[in-house]
Every structure is written in C-alpha cells, then in structure tokens.
Amino acid sequence: MRFRDRLRVDPKLAAEYATLKLGLADRFGTHRLNYNNGKAQFISRVMAGE
C-alpha cells in the first residue's frame, strides 16, 4: 500500500510512473515479465523513500 499512497500524494511522482509505464508498454508490448522488470527500479526507489 505504501507505493500507491506515495503516488497519490505526489502528483509529480505519479506522472513519472505513468510516463515510465507507457514507455515500457510501447517497448515491450505484451511481454509482461520485461514490463514488470522495467518498473522494478522505480518501485524500489519509491519504497526506499528517495
């Protein structure tokens, strides 16, 4: 829940995540593993509180 909550209170962070997801979807299409792996570094950074 913490990740979602951080996105809800920080519009800039939410926009950054949305942009990342769109880019990954464009790059990897339906290859979910690569799509999810592409989000991992961003999610880790948010969860670490950076």
Contacts in CASP RR format, 6 or more apart in sequence:
PFRMAT RR
TARGET T0000
AUTHOR 0000-0000-0000
METHOD contacts of the structure
MODEL  1
MRFRDRLRVDPKLAAEYATLKLGLADRFGTHRLNYNNGKAQFISRVMAGE
2 47 0 8 1.000
3 43 0 8 1.000
3 46 0 8 1.000
3 47 0 8 1.000
6 13 0 8 1.000
6 46 0 8 1.000
6 49 0 8 1.000
7 13 0 8 1.000
7 14 0 8 1.000
7 17 0 8 1.000
7 46 0 8 1.000
8 14 0 8 1.000
13 46 0 8 1.000
16 42 0 8 1.000
17 39 0 8 1.000
17 42 0 8 1.000
17 46 0 8 1.000
20 38 0 8 1.000
20 39 0 8 1.000
20 42 0 8 1.000
21 39 0 8 1.000
24 34 0 8 1.000
24 35 0 8 1.000
24 38 0 8 1.000
24 39 0 8 1.000
25 35 0 8 1.000
27 34 0 8 1.000
28 34 0 8 1.000
28 35 0 8 1.000
29 35 0 8 1.000
END
